Amino acid sequence: MAKRMKAAYEGVDRNKQYPLDEAVKMLKDRTKVKFDETVEISFNLGVDPRHADQMVRGVCVLPNGTGKDVKVAVFARGDKAEEAKAAGADIVGAEELVAEVQSGKIDFERCIASPDMMPLVGRLGKVLGPRGLMPNPKVGTVTPDVAKAVKDAKGGAVEFRVEKGGIVHGPVGKVSFEEDKLVENVRAFWEAVNRAKPTGAKGTYMKKAAMSSTMGPGIKVDLTTVPAA
């Protein structure tokens, strides 16, 4: 282990599950780099995503945002395009935007589409899909209310999807956030993942949790301390 990581893990018991507020404080106390690290939460779920009825997917609007300015593109025409621009979308377009994406120009981190645009946007599945950018009604990125979707994306909406190993993870803020703000965001993310519990999930749904920062240690979290009192 590198010297920096040894120092970061000093005082961290890797076998212990820490209360949420303590885990947050430990991460903040151990930041030693010059940039504002992202804090991430991971949940180990009792699901097998190879089965369609055990897929976990959704979106969470963090109450205190992610601390990151997200660049949003919207596929829309007419009034919907104007609504998207007014809401703060960075890129708005229809056929011309589809052509740009097909040419390989993808200068955005979140993609939203009005329902009438999906016949066009559907052509971009092979381009946007592998990047996790394909609009989807299940996570609110295909919607007639494009203004709300843009505001949510700008305000801290985080999409999540279970991975092969049954793990869901996502950013919940920056180490510069106040401790209570990070705790609020973690709880909001936990609630969103709970709401997304699939019908095919059997036994214990939430098994384990851990937090980490970009360059910091991984700290196990006691799941019983995550729900708000």
Secondary structure, 3 states (H helix, E strand, C coil): CCHHHHHHHCCCCCCCCECHHHHHHHHHHCCCCCCCCEEEEEEEECCCCCCHHHCCEEEEECCCCCCCCCCEEEECCHHHHHHHHHHCCCEEECHHHHHHHHCCCCCCCEEEECHHHHHHHHHHHHHHHHHCCCCCHHHCCECCCHHHHHHHHHHCEEEEECCCCCEEEEEEEECCCCHHHHHHHHHHHHHHHHHCCCCCCCCCCEEEEEEEECCCCCEEECHHHCCCC
